[in-house]
């Protein structure tokens, strides 16, 4: 089994700046406030969390191929 990556770099679509964040392993992150511009990011329809939509690494449950991490 591959090692789970817990760090993801989120790129804000509003300001284009990036922030590296530690992902939770036990819950989905539905909202995320950009520390640079204050925009509230949400996942795209079909994605389970902001990391899967805006991050460079998907959330831990998706990395583990656990399917729907929120279901």
C-alpha positions, 0 to 999 in steps of 0.5 A, spaced: 500 500 500 502 506 498 504 512 503 498 517 504 500 524 503 497 529 508 499 535 505 496 538 499 497 545 496 491 549 494 491 554 489 485 559 490 481 560 483 480 567 486 487 570 487 491 565 484 495 564 490 497 557 493 497 555 501 500 548 503 495 545 508 494 539 512 488 535 510 484 531 515 484 524 515 477 523 518 472 528 515 471 532 509 473 539 508 467 542 505 469 549 505 476 553 506 477 560 507 483 563 503 488 566 507 490 571 502 484 574 499 478 571 504 475 567 498 471 561 501 472 555 496 467 549 496 468 543 492 466 542 485 460 538 484 462 531 484 468 532 488 468 530 495 472 536 498 476 542 497 482 538 496 480 534 491 477 540 487 483 545 488 489 541 491 495 538 488 493 532 492 487 528 493 484 527 500 486 521 504 480 517 503 481 518 495 488 516 495 486 510 499 481 508 493 476 508 498 471 511 493 466 516 496 469 519 502 463 522 505 458 516 504 
